[in-house]
Amino acid sequence: MSDNPITTPTPRRRIPVRLIVFVLLAVGLVAFAYLNTDPIRVRPFGEAPLWQIMLLPFGAGTIVGWTVRSKFRFRNDAPNRASAANRSE
């Protein structure tokens, strides 16, 4: 036997692609907002800076995407009754 203990390399933490895309979109939105600070006319509300107009759909899309993703994750974790009935046969 050798005197050297067997060492296993520490596993690298994997960064999700979804997080990378989200960060890139957020950085792009901040850069766009910094370059476009002039007010624009929004029909029902009056005038507002363009960055605020762009921030609202970005935030809404993020929230909707997060809730839809969590809904599908929950559905896939719990087996439904039909699949349980098919397994028992």
ZIPEMO-V652541 format. One record per helix or strand of 3 or more residues. SS is the DSSP state (H for helix, E for strand). FROM is the first residue (numbers start at 1). TO is the last residue. If there is no record, write none. Layout:
ss=SS from=FROM to=TO
ss=SS from=FROM to=TO
//
This chain:
ss=H from=17 to=35
ss=E from=39 to=42
ss=E from=46 to=49
ss=H from=50 to=77
ss=H from=81 to=88
//
